Amino acid sequence: MDGKILKLRIDWSEMDLLGHVNNIAISRYFQAARIHYMDQVGLKVFPGMETGPILAAAKVDFLRQLHFPGHITIHTRCGSIRNTSLTLLYELLDEAGQLCARSEEVIVHFDFRQQIPIRLTDEIRQAIAAAEAGADPGIG
């Protein structure tokens, strides 16, 4: 399974009053891509975890409307890795391959007991490097 690509179906319930996919639904698409990518690199999210990733910042550029019915593809790549955080970059494409939205997120590795950021482990760094070894050149 490729952690950098996620394909999703647009659901009727994601439409808004104006007849296009609601901006919140698009943010949820990026959330699904984030979880998919993080699962692949060992930053799993589950109830009761003591350490793990948290979303610290998110920026979305809405470029083109999406409509039901349809499918989307989200490409994800790691833009940078710091001591306690990483930046993920996303491109959301419609069925025709047109770029509809972009997002940039900062993910912090966090100790929930102590409520402090903690260093990304070497294992996570290696898994990100392996995931990025075949990154799509058109993203970013």
C-alpha positions, 0 to 999 in steps of 0.5 A: 500500500502506498502511504502517499496516495489516497483515493476517496469517493465524494459522498452526497452528504459532503455537498453544501447549499451551493451545490459543491463539496463543503470546505469542511469536507475537504479538510476531512479529506486531508485528515484522512490522507494524514492518518493514512500517511502516518499509519505507514510511517509508524505514527499511529493514532489510537485511543489512550496512546501516551505519545503520538502526533497532534496537528499543530497548524493547517493551511488550505488553498481551495482552488477548484470546486468539487461536486457529487458524484465523483472520486478524488485522489490525494497525494501526500509528501513530507516537506520537512522534518524537524526535531519534534515535528514534520510538515506534510504537503498535500495535493487533492485532484479530481477525477480529471486530474485537475488540482482542486485544493492544496494543504500544508500541515505541521504535525508535532510528536507529543507526550500526552502525559507531560503535555510537551513535544518530544523528539521524533524517533529514529525509527519514525525518521527512517520510515518517513525517508523510506516513504519519501524515496519514491515521492511524486515529483509534481507535488510541492 
